[in-house]
């Protein structure tokens, strides 16, 4: 069982700086240039944040068709990151199991895109 490193604990104000938002996946494409198998995702975070793109190493568990129109949770206030010719604009969140198998975090019910997780 993994334990929490006490020296890495966040203050409440540090946690509040992390903007986790709900978005809906609009488009899923293969990402053959990635070092590890991944998809390129286009995600709608609502009127205020808009459309963002990212890549995610979720090919072990998810087929492209299953991801379309699925709501997920992502961090939207990280700096953009260049991955090859692709610019990642957010970080999709998931639980990482044995062997790198990722299970996406998502709301139980359909909710408004852009709602903040807190």
C-alpha positions as CSV (number, residue, x, y, z in Angstrom):
1,X,0.0,0.0,0.0
2,X,1.3,3.4,-1.0
3,X,1.7,6.0,1.8
4,X,1.5,9.7,1.7
5,X,4.9,11.5,2.1
6,X,4.4,14.0,4.9
7,X,7.1,16.3,3.6
8,X,5.1,16.7,0.4
9,X,1.8,17.8,2.1
10,X,0.1,20.8,0.5
11,X,-1.4,23.8,2.3
12,X,-5.0,24.6,1.5
13,X,-4.0,27.7,-0.4
14,X,-1.6,25.5,-2.6
15,X,-4.4,23.0,-3.3
16,X,-6.8,25.9,-4.3
17,X,-4.3,26.9,-7.0
18,X,-4.8,23.6,-8.8
19,X,-7.7,24.1,-11.3
20,X,-9.4,20.8,-11.8
21,X,-12.3,21.1,-14.2
22,X,-14.9,18.8,-15.8
23,X,-14.8,18.6,-19.6
24,X,-16.3,16.5,-22.4
25,X,-14.1,14.7,-24.9
26,X,-15.1,15.9,-28.4
27,X,-12.4,14.2,-30.5
28,X,-10.0,11.3,-30.1
29,X,-7.1,10.6,-32.5
30,X,-4.2,8.2,-32.5
31,X,-0.9,9.7,-31.6
32,X,1.7,7.5,-33.4
33,X,4.6,9.9,-32.7
34,X,4.3,9.4,-28.9
35,X,7.0,7.4,-27.2
36,X,4.3,5.4,-25.3
37,X,0.9,4.5,-26.8
38,X,-1.4,7.5,-26.4
39,X,-4.4,9.3,-27.9
40,X,-4.7,13.0,-28.7
41,X,-7.8,14.4,-27.1
42,X,-9.8,17.5,-27.8
43,X,-11.9,18.5,-24.7
44,X,-14.6,21.1,-24.2
45,X,-14.3,22.8,-20.8
46,X,-17.3,25.2,-21.4
47,X,-17.6,28.8,-22.4
48,X,-15.1,30.3,-20.0
49,X,-12.2,28.0,-20.5
50,X,-13.1,26.7,-24.0
51,X,-11.6,23.9,-26.0
52,X,-8.2,22.4,-25.0
53,X,-6.1,19.6,-26.4
54,X,-4.0,17.0,-24.6
55,X,-2.5,13.6,-25.0
56,X,-3.2,10.7,-22.7
57,X,-1.6,7.3,-22.3
58,X,-5.0,5.6,-21.9
59,X,-4.9,3.1,-24.8
60,X,-4.6,0.0,-22.6
61,X,-8.1,0.4,-21.2
62,X,-10.0,2.7,-23.5
63,X,-11.1,2.4,-27.2
64,X,-11.5,5.7,-29.1
65,X,-15.3,5.2,-29.5
66,X,-15.8,4.8,-25.7
67,X,-14.0,8.1,-25.0
68,X,-16.1,10.3,-27.4
69,X,-18.6,12.4,-25.4
70,X,-17.3,11.1,-22.1
71,X,-16.8,13.6,-19.3
72,X,-13.5,13.6,-17.6
73,X,-11.6,15.7,-15.0
74,X,-8.4,17.6,-15.9
75,X,-6.0,20.2,-14.6
76,X,-6.4,23.2,-16.8
77,X,-3.8,25.7,-15.3
78,X,-0.5,23.9,-16.0
79,X,1.7,25.5,-18.5
80,X,1.4,24.2,-22.1
81,X,3.8,21.4,-22.9
82,X,5.2,20.6,-26.3
83,X,5.1,16.8,-27.0
84,X,6.8,16.3,-30.4
85,X,4.7,18.4,-32.9
86,X,1.7,18.4,-30.5
87,X,1.0,21.1,-27.9
88,X,-0.7,19.7,-24.7
89,X,-2.9,22.3,-23.0
90,X,-4.2,20.4,-20.0
91,X,-3.6,17.2,-17.9
92,X,-6.3,14.6,-17.8
93,X,-6.5,12.9,-14.4
94,X,-6.6,9.2,-13.7
95,X,-5.6,6.6,-11.2
96,X,-2.5,4.7,-12.3
97,X,-2.4,1.0,-11.6
98,X,0.1,-1.8,-12.1
99,X,1.9,-1.6,-15.4
100,X,0.7,2.0,-16.1
101,X,-2.9,1.1,-16.6
102,X,-4.8,4.4,-16.2
103,X,-8.5,4.6,-15.1
104,X,-9.9,8.1,-15.9
105,X,-11.5,10.2,-13.2
106,X,-15.0,11.3,-14.2
107,X,-18.3,12.5,-12.6
108,X,-21.0,10.0,-11.9
109,X,-23.6,12.1,-13.6
110,X,-23.5,14.4,-16.7
111,X,-22.8,18.0,-15.4
112,X,-21.9,21.3,-16.9
113,X,-18.5,21.5,-18.7
114,X,-16.1,23.7,-16.8
115,X,-17.3,23.1,-13.3
116,X,-14.5,23.2,-10.9
117,X,-13.5,20.3,-8.7
118,X,-12.8,21.4,-5.1
